[in-house]
Amino acid sequence: MSESHQQTAEPLDLKGEVCPYTFVKSKLALEEMESGQVLRVIVDNRGSAENVPRSLSSEGHQILNVAMLNDTDWAITVRKA
């Protein structure tokens, strides 16, 4: 199993939210976590699926995966810096 799947990711369901709120809420969730912990953010719009990983990466966090779950939802998996 890959390193990114060794830890259980904390879920954060942001369906129905749009940027910048998806980024802000993701950032706030990460602030509550320990360094190295993994967060799995679920969003339901393409803008957030593109902007949240870019913004979190620019904050120094490691984007492990961005995956389309179905026709409307994406999962963004990020490890806290």
C-alpha positions as CSV (number, residue, x, y, z in Angstrom):
1,M,0.0,0.0,0.0
2,S,1.3,3.5,-0.8
3,E,2.4,5.9,1.8
4,S,-0.6,8.2,1.1
5,H,-3.0,5.5,2.1
6,Q,-1.3,4.4,5.4
7,Q,-3.2,7.0,7.4
8,T,-6.9,7.4,7.5
9,A,-7.9,10.8,6.1
10,E,-10.1,13.1,8.1
11,P,-13.2,13.8,5.9
12,L,-14.4,17.3,5.2
13,D,-17.6,17.5,3.1
14,L,-17.8,20.9,1.4
15,K,-20.5,20.0,-1.2
16,G,-22.6,23.1,-1.9
17,E,-19.8,25.5,-1.0
18,V,-17.9,27.6,-3.6
19,C,-14.6,29.4,-3.6
20,P,-13.2,31.1,-1.7
21,Y,-15.2,29.3,1.1
22,T,-14.0,25.8,0.1
23,F,-10.4,27.0,0.5
24,V,-11.0,28.9,3.7
25,K,-12.8,26.0,5.3
26,S,-10.1,23.5,4.2
27,K,-7.4,25.8,5.6
28,L,-9.2,26.1,8.9
29,A,-9.6,22.3,9.1
30,L,-5.9,21.8,8.5
31,E,-5.0,24.4,11.2
32,E,-6.8,22.1,13.7
33,M,-4.7,19.1,12.6
34,E,-1.2,17.9,13.5
35,S,1.6,18.1,10.9
36,G,1.5,15.0,8.7
37,Q,-2.1,14.3,9.2
38,V,-4.3,13.8,6.0
39,L,-7.4,15.6,5.1
40,R,-9.9,14.5,2.4
41,V,-12.0,17.4,1.1
42,I,-15.1,16.7,-0.9
43,V,-16.2,19.4,-3.3
44,D,-18.9,19.5,-6.0
45,N,-17.7,22.1,-8.4
46,R,-14.8,22.2,-10.9
47,G,-13.6,25.6,-9.7
48,S,-13.0,24.3,-6.2
49,A,-11.5,21.1,-7.5
50,E,-8.9,23.2,-9.3
51,N,-8.4,26.1,-6.9
52,V,-8.3,24.4,-3.5
53,P,-5.3,22.1,-4.3
54,R,-3.4,25.0,-5.9
55,S,-4.1,27.3,-2.9
56,L,-3.3,24.6,-0.3
57,S,-0.1,23.7,-2.1
58,S,0.9,27.4,-2.1
59,E,0.4,27.3,1.7
60,G,3.0,24.5,1.8
61,H,0.7,21.5,2.2
62,Q,1.3,18.3,0.1
63,I,-1.5,17.5,-2.4
64,L,-1.6,13.7,-2.4
65,N,-4.5,13.2,-4.9
66,V,-7.4,14.9,-6.7
67,A,-9.9,12.4,-7.9
68,M,-13.3,12.8,-9.6
69,L,-15.7,10.6,-7.6
70,N,-18.7,10.8,-9.9
71,D,-20.3,13.3,-12.3
72,T,-20.4,16.1,-9.7
73,D,-18.0,15.4,-6.9
74,W,-14.2,15.5,-6.4
75,A,-12.0,14.3,-3.5
76,I,-8.9,16.3,-2.7
77,T,-6.5,14.5,-0.4
78,V,-3.9,16.7,1.3
79,R,-1.3,16.1,4.0
80,K,-0.7,19.0,6.4
81,A,2.7,20.5,6.2
